[in-house]
Amino acid sequence: MEAYDAIITRRSTRKYSEVMPDRELIEKVITAGRYAPSGHNNQTTHFLVFTNKSILAELTEIVKQEFAEMEITEDMYISMKNAVNASKKGVFVFHYNAPVLIVTANQKGYGNAVADSACALENMMIMANSLDLGSCWINQLHWLDENPRIRAFLYKYGLKEEETITAGLVLGYAADGMPDRNALERKGNPVTWVE
Ligand SMILES: Cc1cc2nc3c(=O)[nH]c(=O)nc-3n(C[C@H](O)[C@H](O)[C@H](O)COP(=O)(O)O)c2cc1C
């Protein structure tokens, strides 16, 4: 698939098949993330790759419990309100049961931490689409970056104390087979040409 097509047809997938993509495909996606640009060529984005079902189930349970404990406040971002509400009802699965979760982390206090990770995530999402894999940005672990239970859990699997959780990505085959490739109409993202 041409780069332009892979970019234009990329969509977020939120229903996944249980089938684990071949390791070679997962590694291609991670490599695409690792080859993203970084501020001052810092290359400090750390990719934590989870493919173990029971570890993912344990993490899902902790995320649900921690959101269920939160009080909804007026200033809360709508997606976070939804996560809290669903968790209080006991039905929140933050990773949509995708077989692969890639958590990105970066150095605490590094000004380009989230920007670098965003470049990596976009590269990974485009690569996934070109390989007929679905993907979706997953922000819940970023929101819970300072949550002691989440941090303690991730320390067991490679997160370093000096790192901040910047984002997450789920990956896998779409439940329907192929990812949805119908681009959403662009009503925003205006362009101003100055000639
Ligand atoms: C910074 C950022 C955070 C996002 N967080 C989430 C998330 O936590 N869960 C989710 O399902 N989608 C998340 N998304 C995906 C967006 O909802 C999605 O890209 C948007 O609705 C447009 O749909 P499309 O990706 O299918 O084009 C996020 C996207 C970005 C760029």
The ligand as an SDF file (V2000), in Angstrom:
LIG
                    3D

 31 33  0  0  0  0  0  0  0  0999 V2000
   -4.2790   11.9310   21.4430 C   0  0  0  0  0  0  0  0  0  0  0  0
   -5.3190   10.8770   21.1170 C   0  0  0  0  0  0  0  0  0  0  0  0
   -5.9160   10.1570   22.1290 C   0  0  0  0  0  0  0  0  0  0  0  0
   -6.8510    9.1650   21.8430 C   0  0  0  0  0  0  0  0  0  0  0  0
   -7.3450    8.3800   22.8500 N   0  0  0  0  0  0  0  0  0  0  0  0
   -8.1970    7.3950   22.5570 C   0  0  0  0  0  0  0  0  0  0  0  0
   -8.6300    6.4940   23.5760 C   0  0  0  0  0  0  0  0  0  0  0  0
   -8.2070    6.5510   24.7220 O   0  0  0  0  0  0  0  0  0  0  0  0
   -9.5210    5.5170   23.2260 N   0  0  0  0  0  0  0  0  0  0  0  0
  -10.0080    5.4160   21.9600 C   0  0  0  0  0  0  0  0  0  0  0  0
  -10.8370    4.5420   21.7110 O   0  0  0  0  0  0  0  0  0  0  0  0
   -9.5920    6.2280   20.9720 N   0  0  0  0  0  0  0  0  0  0  0  0
   -8.6950    7.2000   21.2340 C   0  0  0  0  0  0  0  0  0  0  0  0
   -8.2310    8.0090   20.2260 N   0  0  0  0  0  0  0  0  0  0  0  0
   -8.7080    7.8040   18.8360 C   0  0  0  0  0  0  0  0  0  0  0  0
   -9.6520    8.9310   18.3800 C   0  0  0  0  0  0  0  0  0  0  0  0
  -10.8730    8.8450   19.0690 O   0  0  0  0  0  0  0  0  0  0  0  0
   -9.8540    8.7960   16.8630 C   0  0  0  0  0  0  0  0  0  0  0  0
   -8.6200    8.9510   16.2110 O   0  0  0  0  0  0  0  0  0  0  0  0
  -10.8360    9.8150   16.3200 C   0  0  0  0  0  0  0  0  0  0  0  0
  -12.1250    9.6160   16.8390 O   0  0  0  0  0  0  0  0  0  0  0  0
  -10.9090    9.7900   14.7780 C   0  0  0  0  0  0  0  0  0  0  0  0
  -11.2820    8.5050   14.3220 O   0  0  0  0  0  0  0  0  0  0  0  0
  -10.3450    7.6580   13.3470 P   0  0  0  0  0  0  0  0  0  0  0  0
   -9.0630    7.3780   14.1020 O   0  0  0  0  0  0  0  0  0  0  0  0
  -11.1160    6.4060   13.0580 O   0  0  0  0  0  0  0  0  0  0  0  0
  -10.0750    8.4630   12.1290 O   0  0  0  0  0  0  0  0  0  0  0  0
   -7.2640    8.9660   20.4960 C   0  0  0  0  0  0  0  0  0  0  0  0
   -6.6480    9.6990   19.4700 C   0  0  0  0  0  0  0  0  0  0  0  0
   -5.6740   10.6200   19.7640 C   0  0  0  0  0  0  0  0  0  0  0  0
   -4.9810   11.3490   18.6430 C   0  0  0  0  0  0  0  0  0  0  0  0
  1  2  1  0
  2  3  1  0
  2 30  2  0
  3  4  2  0
  4  5  1  0
  4 28  1  0
  5  6  2  0
  6  7  1  0
  6 13  1  0
  7  8  2  0
  7  9  1  0
  9 10  1  0
 10 11  2  0
 10 12  1  0
 12 13  2  0
 13 14  1  0
 14 15  1  0
 14 28  1  0
 15 16  1  0
 16 17  1  0
 16 18  1  0
 18 19  1  0
 18 20  1  0
 20 21  1  0
 20 22  1  0
 22 23  1  0
 23 24  1  0
 24 25  2  0
 24 26  1  0
 24 27  1  0
 28 29  2  0
 29 30  1  0
 30 31  1  0
M  END
$$$$
